[in-house]
Amino acid sequence: MKNKNIINNTLKKLASTLFFGIAIGMGLTGSLFSKESASPMKVVAISQIVEHQALDETYRGIVEELEASGYTPKKSLKLFYESAYGNPLTAAQIAQKYVSLKPDVMVGIGTIAAQSLVGANKNTNIPIIFSSITDPVTAGIVANLDLPGGSVTGVTNWIKLEPQIEKFKQILPNLKRLGIIFNPGEGNSVILVNRLKAVGKQMGIEVIESPATASVEVGMATEHIANKVDAIFISNDNTALSAFQAVVAAANKSNIPVFVSDLDMVPYGAVAAFGPDQYAVGRQTGKMIVQILNGTSPTKIPVEFPQKSEFYINLDALKLLYLQVPESIIKSANKLITKEKEAEGETSK
């Protein structure tokens, strides 16, 4: 994971350097592509709502898919990247900046980043690809999954809640009260909480919510419900994920497990996850971007879902919490996480 972080940071520094270097070097005050300064290189501008391991893996997947398809930064691609650091206002400013640059494709990683791009693009028709969004229809990003319409399409990271909860109950059979930390200002998180409550009711589980509107509030939000629940669940909420270590610390203090839907967070203290590989979601997104760069209209590309889900278990977290799990469940995991290594497990069908 350390090497992955190094790669992520290197890629992002390169993207940011390109953004400002080109803007300053060419003396631009508006579009990068006036008739006087036309460039043969394609342009991709990526906005990420916040930096955390899951979304960073999405970004890495996008960039590596672009490179694999022949779109290499500095050689055949101008790649711009900015993070909004979880701030909707910053996301809106980034979106306005990108629209003024008139790139070939704008990419929004995370709901608010994508919503900001769509809002800024109302008077233009720049193709937009979103990635790692739970419900793009309810979020107002597309009108329909099969026929998105307009200039927007992308890849959602949504998978059904029922199989996730079933996996968690295999690890914690007496799970009756499940806490969830979420940002009420992020539309998809509100949708997810409501869906979780409905699923929980069907499965005999009470869902107890605790809001956090900023990363600095996540630890306190977890502490607030840690003694009232049997486990904590973080599902695709970027605010909670950006302060995930605070969630784990508070949960460990109360001796309760943390479950997640993002596989990339399991090495950081979650007990288990059943969900999509965010890097693979990034590669899917990259393929869509390549289609656009090669001339396909986004109106002809339906929204895609993750191609597969996997089950990860953190053996160290199990040991820390003295959780006894049947060997059959351990063997069903696609990957077992330990401090020493990430051991490949049997594929769960």
Sequence and secondary structure as in RCSB ss.txt:
>XXXX:A:sequence
MKNKNIINNTLKKLASTLFFGIAIGMGLTGSLFSKESASPMKVVAISQIVEHQALDETYRGIVEELEASGYTPKK
SLKLFYESAYGNPLTAAQIAQKYVSLKPDVMVGIGTIAAQSLVGANKNTNIPIIFSSITDPVTAGIVANLDLPGG
SVTGVTNWIKLEPQIEKFKQILPNLKRLGIIFNPGEGNSVILVNRLKAVGKQMGIEVIESPATASVEVGMATEHI
ANKVDAIFISNDNTALSAFQAVVAAANKSNIPVFVSDLDMVPYGAVAAFGPDQYAVGRQTGKMIVQILNGTSPTK
IPVEFPQKSEFYINLDALKLLYLQVPESIIKSANKLITKEKEAEGETSK
>XXXX:A:secstr
 HHHHHHHHHHHHHHHHHHHHHHHHTT SS S  GGG  SSEEEEEEES   HHHHHHHHHHHHHHHHTT  BTT
TEEEEEEE TT HHHHHHHHHHHHHH  SEEEEESHHHHHHHHHHTTTS   EEEEEES TTTTTS S SSS  T
TEEEEE    HHHHHHHHHHH TT  EEEEEE TTSHHHHHHHHHHHHHHHHTT EEEEEE SSGGGHHHHHHHH
HTT SEEEE S HHHHHTHHHHHHHHHHTT  EEES GGGGGGT SEEEEE HHHHHHHHHHHHHHHHTT  GGG
S  B  S EEEEEEHHHHHHTT    HHHHHH SEEE SS EEE     
